[in-house]
């Protein structure tokens, strides 16, 4: 990678912009893959939306007194 980076003209603003855009795009692809895999795993567990407000409320510290009948 060091040899490749020496050949890329980072002094050129256009090249620098393309490298930065590639970096952002690669991070967005990684986040998308992570979110998809996370969703598929939770769907198989039966927890398609584990952070819904009802679930958060049920596990909050103040919900204990409301859940007792």
MARNU-243508 format. One line per 8 residues: number of its first residue (from 0); for each residue z negated, x negated, y negated of N, C-alpha, C. Coordinates in steps of 0.1 Angstrom, whole numbers, padded with zeros to 4 digits. Layout:
# residues N
NUM) Z,X,Y,Z,X,Y,Z,X,Y | ...
//
This chain:
# residues 69
0) 0000,-0008,0012,0000,0000,0000,0000,-0009,-0013 | -0006,-0020,-0012,-0006,-0029,-0024,0008,-0034,-0027 | 0016,-0037,-0017,0029,-0041,-0019,0038,-0030,-0025 | 0035,-0018,-0020,0043,-0007,-0025,0039,-0004,-0040 | 0026,-0004,-0042,0022,-0001,-0056,0026,-0012,-0066 | 0029,-0024,-0062,0034,-0034,-0071,0049,-0031,-0074 | 0056,-0025,-0066,0070,-0022,-0068,0072,-0009,-0077 | 0062,-0001,-0078,0063,0012,-0086,0060,0009,-0100
8) 0069,0012,-0109,0067,0009,-0123,0057,0019,-0130 | 0044,0016,-0129,0034,0025,-0135,0034,0025,-0151 | 0042,0016,-0156,0043,0015,-0171,0051,0026,-0176 | 0060,0031,-0168,0069,0042,-0172,0062,0055,-0172 | 0061,0063,-0184,0054,0075,-0184,0059,0086,-0174 | 0072,0086,-0172,0078,0096,-0163,0073,0093,-0149 | 0073,0081,-0144,0068,0077,-0131,0053,0080,-0130 | 0046,0077,-0140,0031,0080,-0139,0029,0095,-0138
16) 0036,0103,-0145,0035,0118,-0145,0038,0123,-0131 | 0049,0117,-0125,0053,0122,-0111,0042,0118,-0101 | 0036,0106,-0102,0026,0102,-0093,0013,0111,-0094 | 0010,0114,-0107,-0002,0123,-0109,0001,0137,-0103 | 0013,0142,-0105,0017,0155,-0100,0016,0155,-0085 | 0021,0144,-0079,0020,0143,-0064,0006,0143,-0059 | -0003,0136,-0066,-0017,0136,-0062,-0023,0150,-0063 | -0020,0157,-0074,-0026,0170,-0075,-0020,0179,-0064
24) -0007,0178,-0062,-0001,0187,-0052,-0007,0184,-0038 | -0009,0171,-0035,-0015,0168,-0022,-0029,0173,-0020 | -0037,0173,-0031,-0050,0179,-0030,-0050,0194,-0029 | -0040,0201,-0035,-0039,0215,-0033,-0035,0219,-0019 | -0026,0211,-0013,-0022,0213,0001,-0034,0211,0010 | -0042,0201,0008,-0054,0199,0016,-0064,0210,0014 | -0066,0215,0002,-0075,0226,0000,-0070,0239,0007 | -0057,0241,0006,-0051,0253,0013,-0053,0252,0028
32) -0051,0241,0034,-0052,0239,0048,-0067,0241,0052 | -0076,0236,0044,-0090,0238,0047,-0094,0252,0046 | -0089,0259,0036,-0093,0273,0034,-0087,0282,0045 | -0075,0279,0050,-0069,0286,0061,-0077,0284,0074 | -0080,0272,0077,-0087,0269,0089,-0101,0275,0088 | -0108,0275,0077,-0121,0281,0075,-0120,0296,0077 | -0110,0302,0072,-0108,0317,0073,-0106,0320,0088 | -0097,0313,0095,-0094,0316,0109,-0107,0314,0118
40) -0115,0304,0115,-0127,0302,0123,-0137,0313,0121 | -0139,0317,0108,-0148,0328,0105,-0143,0341,0110 | -0130,0343,0110,-0124,0356,0116,-0127,0357,0131 | -0126,0346,0138,-0129,0346,0152,-0144,0348,0155 | -0152,0344,0146,-0167,0346,0147,-0170,0360,0143 | -0161,0367,0137,-0164,0381,0132,-0170,0381,0118 | -0168,0370,0111,-0173,0369,0098,-0161,0366,0088 | -0152,0375,0087,-0140,0373,0079,-0143,0369,0064
48) -0153,0376,0059,-0157,0374,0045,-0173,0371,0045 | -0177,0359,0049,-0191,0357,0050,-0199,0357,0037 | -0193,0356,0026,-0200,0355,0013,-0198,0367,0005 | -0197,0379,0012,-0196,0391,0004,-0210,0394,-0002 | -0210,0402,-0013,-0223,0405,-0020,-0234,0411,-0011 | -0230,0419,-0001,-0239,0425,0008,-0247,0415,0016 | -0239,0405,0021,-0245,0395,0029,-0254,0386,0021 | -0250,0383,0009,-0258,0374,0000,-0271,0382,-0004
56) -0270,0395,-0006,-0282,0403,-0010,-0291,0403,0002 | -0286,0405,0014,-0294,0407,0026,-0302,0394,0029 | -0297,0383,0026,-0304,0370,0029,-0311,0364,0017 | -0312,0372,0006,-0319,0366,-0006,-0334,0368,-0004 | -0342,0361,-0011,-0356,0362,-0009,-0362,0375,-0013 | -0357,0382,-0023,-0362,0395,-0027,-0358,0407,-0018 | -0348,0405,-0009,-0343,0416,-0001,-0353,0419,0010 | -0362,0411,0013,-0371,0413,0025,-0379,0426,0023
64) -0384,0429,0011,-0392,0440,0009,-0384,0453,0010 | -0371,0452,0006,-0363,0464,0005,-0357,0467,0020 | -0356,0457,0028,-0351,0459,0041,-0361,0465,0051 | -0374,0464,0048,-0384,0469,0057,-0385,0484,0055 | -0386,0491,0066,-0387,0506,0065,-0401,0511,0069
//
